[in-house]
Amino acid sequence: MARILLLNPSRWGRGITPIWIASHTAALRARGHDVGLFDATFFSDWAQNENTFNTTNQQYKPSAYDSMVHFSDVPVRTALQAKIDEFQPGYIFFAALSSHIHGEGEYAAIQFGHDLMTATKTDATIVCGGLQPTAAPTETAERFPRVAHFIRGESDLVLADLVDALEQGRPAISVNGVVTRTSDGLASAPPQSLIADLDAIGAYDYSLFDDQIFLRPYNGSVVRAVDYELSRGCPFTCGYCVETVIQAYYGLTDRTPRGALRNPQRYLRHKSARRIFEEMSSLYSSNDVTLFRCQDTNFLTIERSTLTELADLIDASGMPLELYIETRPEGVNSKSITLLKKLKVDGVGMGIELAGQQFREASLNRFSDQPAIIRAFQQLKEAGISRTAYNIIGLPDQTEESILETIDFNRLLDPDNVTVAFYSPYLGTDQQRVGAEKSYFLDYEFDLDSQLRTMTRHAVLSPATLAFYKRYFVRLVREGRDVLPGLKREARLA
């Protein structure tokens, strides 16, 4: 039996339950290993308070959340060292792929975890997964020298295989998916297979999390929630999305002219309805969780029979559960809405990204017709399902007028909630390469956080301009362009 310490280096200062922690805990414990967690979320000298930031700019509705959670004044690195000294891990792991993909800080976890580990004293073997080693293992190894082994692609089962191999005296390179340091540099094992049956991971284990991590601000209230995945994979190939990096790693590169994978069945996988229901039931009974923040890239690509079975199980249970999902507009219709209602879906998030359909298709390889978007928002409204529009500002070659057109389009859609993210150049994506070639961004950007900051070096859409639109995007959607001149004068951008 080995002792593995999982490190959650989240800097947002609010309740997030990284899905990879739950899945890797399940896989490791199934092999008989002892698993611990150090969660950096609620340390005053580490948190950046994303909740307050996005409440101030009206992206979130005001709530009592900040008064309900406790932040430790112990320096986070002191607390981490104390945890390592007490737990005595043989392995420390941070950063992995899951359906979070890049949201809620998953992309930057490898950097933030490495930052936290830099000053610690430990003999533990440090292992990392995630998008960055999947996209560029050699460069990632150079940037994060304290990491001994990297896992490309899905790491849930590979980490358990790696720990087993090392404990048995076998070389790390004997495990598919692993990149390891040797005296001659880096050695890479062949890619592992995609996890075809997500039930094989085991029931996701959220028991390591501290209780206050389950508190979540949601539409002006505070609820008990988890981040959750029913499925993995997306059939689409948008040029800014990290899904394309994972697709490429597994050799899935054959695309249609309309921005989709050909024969995506191998990439699209989901848990069984029974497993999903068991996990939801367990979290409700043990942690009073009632909101499942489903991070599935495209919820409505899950097999309809699985969703129908799940809906029947939830409906028969009488449990007061709600789901928040993300999907694409073209999947929304009268039949799918009926199913969403039975699944107790309270809210749907959909990516608008930006208003210009030609820009979306030519530059982003994202094909979502304007009429389909409008129709989806209207149908969900009529069904009484809350709608959130996701927007991006600061994409390479985007103009200020494009941002304003996106604001106008949001006014037309009239969503219940509006979010806006800074474009982040995720390593290995088409748009990251375009941004670097045009010097909008460095070849690699540290400290990426699509909610809190832009790293742009764009001459027209400067950091100050993008920060302005991040601050006032929602207000401009609600009040219209008439208030723009006054806001610009106030911000000294006029």
Secondary structure, 3 states (H helix, E strand, C coil): CCEEEEEECCCCCCCCCCHHHHHHHHHHHHCCCEEEEEECCCECCCCCCHHHHHHHCCCCCCCCHHHHCCCECCCHHHHHHHHHHHHCCCEEEECCCCCCCCHHHCCCHHHHHHHHHCCCCCCCEEEECCHHHHHCHHHHHHHCCCCCEEECCCCHHHHHHHHHHHHCCCCHHHCCCEEEEECCEEEECCCCCCCCCHHHHCCCCCCCCCHHHHEEEECCEEEEEEEECCEECCCECCCCCCHHHHHHHCCCCCECCCCEECCHHHCCEECCHHHHHHHHHHHHHHHCCCEEEECCCCHHHCCHHHHHHHHHHHHHHCCCCEEEEEECHHHCCHHHHHHHHHCCEEEEEEEEECCCHHHHHHHHCCCCCHHHHHHHHHHHHHCCCEEEEEEEECCCCCCHHHHHHHHHHHHHHCCCEEEEEECCCCCCCHHHHHHHHCCCCCCCCCCCECCCECCCCCCCCCHHHHHHHHHHHHHHHHHCHHHHHHHHHHCCCC
